[in-house]
Amino acid sequence: MRTATTIEASGGERWSEQADFVVEAEKLGLDVCWVAEAWGSDAPSALGYYAALTDRMLLGSGVMQLGTRTPAAVAQTAITLSNLSGGRFLLGLGASGPQVIEGLHGVPFDRPLRRMRETVEIVRRVLDGGRLSYSGTEFTIPLPGGDAVPMRLSMRAEHGVPIYLAALSPAMLRLTGELADGWLGTSFVPEGAADAYFAHLEDGLARGDRTRADLDVCQGAEVAFAPDEEALGAMIAGRKKELAFSLGGMGSASANFYNNAYSRQGWAEVAAEVRERWQAGDRDGTARLVTDEMVLSTTLIGTEAMVRERLTVWRDAGVDTVRLYPAGETLEDRLATLGRAIELVRETGSAS
């Protein structure tokens, strides 16, 4: 398995702390650093900066959101970052949700599946270097009714740009299998992944006449090492609050893809109650509903032996790249956790 992490440029105590983390993570041997955007700092600006600070590590947008840029602008950004970094850029795209897309950007969260398909198709046409002419349901380029003619960019892509899709719903998973070079997943329970995730990815792969070898499965989870049972209990308690937010506070009243994903993996009743209580304002009550099993099944938290065992389970389930979110109060703590986790992934090796 390859190793990766995801950061937000503004996520540290100071902006430079995240840059230090990226530089040191490359020295530790990390393979990929994804930069998130969400509703904080934008990803491309930070990626250009980190590209100048690193030499080997792949850098990816994890993720750029549909609706915040036109497909042609996404392609321009991808080519620029790829050329600047010497071919080390990975383009991660995601639909996000109505709260961010409509609440922050003022763009309708309509037909995300169709918009994703057409965005990927347009980006790839731009990457190919020809004049862009596209007629779809969501996008028509050039815009009809005027004097515009098809254009090509004045620069060329000097390297290939792999496209990863962030997907949780069955329909978006099928699209990922059909079109993408990689899948950025979350809320992953390896024991239930065959039905919840891989069946839909396989349907898409078959539709695109592709195999699993054509798709990099990149899954992420928090990693933390507990020296004893008391410390492990405190870690689990803290993670319950974060998980309650994902189940109850992410998305909108009508759309929470994290809640849906947990529901498909055996926790439908808990997920529904967490969401109901969260929307009613009972934040403390929601955390108490989350079970230890939910936390341990979807994270890499535990003693070193526990984490090693879970990494083996992830590998055997079909994960190609493990995205590590290292816990720690300080930069040094996070790097120490990341370094040990990278060593354990190397020891785990590849699936036979």
C-alpha positions in Angstrom: 0.0 0.0 0.0 1.1 3.6 -0.6 0.8 6.1 2.1 -1.0 9.5 2.0 -2.4 12.2 4.2 -4.8 15.1 3.9 -4.3 18.5 5.3 -6.0 21.9 5.1 -3.5 24.8 4.5 -5.1 26.9 7.3 -5.5 23.9 9.7 -2.4 24.5 11.8 -1.8 27.0 14.6 0.0 29.1 12.0 0.1 28.8 8.2 3.8 27.9 8.2 3.2 25.0 10.4 1.4 23.1 7.7 4.2 23.8 5.3 6.6 22.4 7.8 4.4 19.4 8.1 4.4 18.8 4.4 8.2 19.1 4.1 8.8 16.8 7.0 6.2 14.3 5.8 8.1 13.9 2.5 11.3 13.2 4.4 9.4 10.5 6.3 8.7 8.8 3.0 5.0 9.8 2.5 3.9 9.1 -1.0 0.9 11.5 -1.4 -0.2 14.7 0.3 -3.8 15.7 -0.4 -4.9 19.3 0.3 -8.5 19.9 1.3 -10.6 22.9 0.5 -14.0 22.4 2.2 -15.1 25.8 3.5 -11.6 27.0 4.5 -8.5 27.8 2.5 -8.5 26.9 -1.2 -6.5 23.9 -2.3 -4.7 25.1 -5.5 -2.9 28.1 -4.0 -1.4 25.9 -1.2 -0.6 23.1 -3.6 1.5 25.5 -5.8 3.4 26.6 -2.7 3.9 23.0 -1.4 5.1 22.0 -4.9 8.0 24.5 -4.6 8.9 23.0 -1.2 9.0 19.4 -2.1 10.7 17.2 -4.7 9.3 13.7 -4.8 5.9 13.5 -3.1 2.7 13.5 -5.1 0.4 16.4 -4.4 -3.4 16.3 -4.9 -6.5 18.5 -4.5 -8.6 16.6 -2.0 -11.0 17.9 -3.2 -11.9 20.7 -5.6 -15.6 21.1 -5.5 -18.0 21.1 -8.4 -19.7 24.4 -8.9 -16.9 26.5 -7.5 -15.1 26.6 -10.8 -16.0 26.0 -14.5 -14.7 22.7 -15.9 -12.3 24.6 -18.1 -11.0 26.5 -15.1 -10.5 23.1 -13.3 -8.5 21.9 -16.3 -6.4 25.1 -16.4 -5.6 24.7 -12.7 -4.8 21.1 -13.0 -2.4 21.6 -16.0 -0.7 24.6 -14.2 -0.1 22.6 -11.0 1.0 19.5 -12.9 3.5 21.4 -15.1 4.8 23.4 -12.1 5.3 20.3 -10.0 7.0 18.2 -12.8 4.0 15.9 -13.1 3.3 15.3 -9.4 -0.3 16.6 -9.4 -3.4 14.5 -8.8 -6.8 16.1 -9.5 -9.3 15.2 -6.8 -12.9 16.3 -7.5 -16.0 16.1 -5.3 -19.6 17.2 -5.4 -19.5 18.5 -1.8 -23.0 19.1 -0.5 -25.8 21.6 -0.6 -24.7 23.5 2.6 -21.3 24.4 1.1 -22.3 24.7 -2.5 -25.5 26.7 -2.0 -24.8 28.2 1.5 -21.3 29.5 0.7 -21.0 29.7 -3.0 -24.6 30.5 -4.0 -24.6 27.9 -6.7 -27.5 25.4 -7.0 -26.6 21.9 -5.8 -28.4 20.3 -8.8 -27.7 17.0 -10.6 -24.3 16.5 -9.1 -23.9 13.1 -10.8 -24.4 14.6 -14.2 -22.3 17.6 -13.5 -19.5 15.3 -12.3 -19.6 13.2 -15.4 -19.5 16.2 -17.8 -16.8 18.0 -15.7 -14.5 14.9 -16.0 -15.2 14.6 -19.7 -14.5 18.3 -20.4 -11.3 18.3 -18.2 -10.0 15.4 -20.2 -10.7 17.1 -23.5 -8.8 20.1 -22.4 -5.9 17.9 -21.2 -5.8 16.4 -24.6 -4.9 19.8 -26.0 -7.5 20.2 -28.8 -10.1 22.9 -29.3 -12.8 22.6 -26.8 -16.3 21.9 -28.1 -18.8 20.2 -25.9 -22.5 19.7 -25.9 -24.0 18.2 -22.7 -26.9 18.6 -20.4 -25.1 20.8 -17.9 -22.5 22.4 -20.0 -22.3 23.6 -23.6 -19.0 25.0 -24.8 -18.8 27.4 -26.6 -22.0 29.0 -25.2 -24.5 29.0 -28.1 -26.2 32.1 -29.5 -23.1 34.3 -29.8 -20.0 34.7 -31.9 -17.7 32.5 -29.8 -15.9 29.6 -31.5 -14.1 26.6 -29.9 -10.8 27.5 -28.3 -7.8 25.6 -27.0 -5.5 26.6 -24.2 -2.3 28.5 -25.0 -0.4 26.0 -22.8 -0.2 22.2 -23.0 -0.2 19.5 -20.3 3.3 18.2 -20.1 2.3 15.2 -18.0 -0.7 13.0 -17.4 -3.1 14.2 -14.7 -4.8 11.3 -12.9 -8.4 12.1 -11.8 -9.7 10.9 -8.5 -13.4 11.3 -7.4 -14.6 11.6 -3.8 -17.6 9.4 -3.7 -19.9 7.8 -1.1 -23.3 7.3 -2.8 -23.8 4.2 -4.9 -24.4 6.2 -8.1 -21.2 8.3 -7.6 -19.3 5.1 -6.8 -20.4 3.6 -10.1 -19.4 6.7 -11.9 -16.0 6.6 -10.2 -15.5 3.0 -11.3 -16.4 3.9 -14.9 -14.4 7.1 -15.4 -11.9 7.8 -12.7 -8.3 6.9 -12.1 -8.8 6.7 -8.3 -11.4 6.7 -5.6 -11.1 9.0 -2.6 -13.3 7.4 0.1 -14.1 7.9 3.7 -16.3 6.4 6.4 -14.7 3.1 5.5 -15.5 -0.2 7.3 -13.5 -2.9 5.5 -15.7 -5.7 6.9 -18.7 -4.2 5.1 -17.0 -2.6 2.2 -17.8 -5.3 -0.4 -21.5 -4.5 -0.4 -21.4 -0.9 0.6 -18.7 0.3 -1.8 -16.9 -2.3 -3.9 -20.0 -3.8 -5.5 -20.9 -0.3 -6.9 -17.3 0.4 -8.0 -17.2 -3.0 -9.8 -20.4 -2.2 -11.6 -18.8 1.0 -12.9 -15.6 -0.7 -13.8 -17.6 -3.2 -15.9 -19.5 -0.4 -17.6 -16.3 1.3 -18.5 -14.7 -2.0 -19.6 -12.0 -1.6 -16.9 -10.6 -3.7 -14.1 -9.6 -3.1 -10.5 -6.1 -2.5 -11.6 -7.3 0.7 -13.3 -8.5 2.2 -10.1 -6.5 3.4 -7.1 -8.6 2.8 -4.0 -7.5 5.6 -1.5 -9.1 5.3 1.9 -8.5 7.5 4.9 -8.8 7.4 8.7 -7.4 9.0 11.8 -4.3 7.2 13.2 -3.4 7.4 16.8 -1.3 5.1 19.1 -2.6 4.5 22.6 0.0 3.4 25.3 -2.7 1.9 27.5 -6.4 1.2 27.9 -7.1 4.5 29.7 -5.5 6.5 26.9 -7.4 4.5 24.3 -10.7 5.3 26.0 -10.0 9.0 25.9 -9.1 8.8 22.2 -12.4 7.0 21.5 -14.4 9.5 23.4 -12.9 12.4 21.5 -13.5 10.7 18.2 -17.2 10.1 19.1 -17.8 13.8 19.1 -16.2 14.2 15.7 -18.2 11.3 14.3 -21.4 12.7 15.7 -20.7 15.9 13.8 -20.2 13.9 10.6 -23.4 12.0 11.1 -25.6 14.9 12.3 -24.0 18.2 11.2 -22.5 17.6 7.8 -24.6 18.3 4.7 -28.1 19.7 5.1 -31.4 18.6 6.6 -32.1 16.6 3.4 -28.6 15.4 2.3 -25.9 13.9 4.5 -23.7 11.5 2.5 -21.7 10.5 5.6 -24.9 9.5 7.5 -26.0 7.5 4.5 -22.7 5.7 4.2 -22.7 4.6 7.9 -26.3 3.5 7.5 -25.4 1.2 4.6 -22.7 -0.4 6.8 -24.9 -1.5 9.6 -25.6 1.5 11.8 -28.8 2.9 10.2 -30.7 3.2 13.5 -27.8 5.0 15.3 -27.1 7.2 12.4 -30.7 8.3 12.1 -31.0 9.0 15.8 -27.8 11.0 15.9 -29.0 13.1 13.0 -32.4 13.7 14.6 -30.9 14.8 17.9 -28.2 16.9 16.3 -30.8 18.9 14.4 -32.7 19.3 17.6 -29.6 20.8 19.2 -28.6 18.0 21.5 -24.9 17.9 20.7 -23.8 16.1 23.9 -26.5 13.5 23.5 -25.4 12.6 19.9 -21.9 11.8 21.0 -23.2 9.4 23.6 -25.1 7.5 20.9 -21.9 6.7 18.9 -20.5 3.3 20.0 -16.9 2.3 20.5 -17.3 -0.2 17.6 -18.3 2.6 15.2 -15.1 4.5 16.1 -12.7 1.5 16.1 -14.2 0.1 12.8 -13.7 3.3 10.9 -10.3 4.6 12.3 -6.8 3.4 12.8 -6.8 4.1 16.6 -5.5 1.7 19.2 -2.3 0.1 20.4 0.4 -0.4 17.9 -0.6 -4.1 17.6 -4.2 -3.0 17.0 -3.3 -0.5 14.3 -1.0 -3.1 12.6 -3.9 -5.6 12.5 -6.3 -3.1 11.1 -3.9 -2.1 8.4 -3.7 -5.7 7.3 -7.5 -5.9 7.2 -7.6 -2.7 5.1 -5.0 -4.1 2.7 -6.9 -7.4 2.3 -10.1 -5.5 1.7 -8.6 -3.9 -1.4 -7.2 -0.6 -0.2 -4.3 0.5 -2.5 -3.4 3.8 -0.8 -4.0 4.5 2.9 -4.7 8.1 3.8 -3.4 8.7 7.4 -4.7 11.5 9.6 -2.1 11.6 12.4 -3.2 12.6 15.8 -1.1 14.8 18.1 -1.2 18.0 20.1 1.9 19.5 18.4 3.6 19.3 15.0 6.2 17.0 16.5 3.6 14.7 17.9 1.7 14.5 14.5 5.0 13.8 12.7 6.0 11.1 15.1 2.6 9.4 14.7 2.8 9.7 11.0 6.3 8.3 10.8 5.4 5.2 12.8 2.2 4.7 10.8 4.2 4.9 7.6 6.6 2.2 9.0 3.6 0.0 9.8 2.2 0.3 6.4 5.5 -0.7 4.8 5.7 -3.7 7.1 2.1 -4.7 6.1 3.2 -4.6 2.5 0.9 -5.3 -0.5 -2.0 -7.8 -0.7 -0.9 -11.1 -2.1 
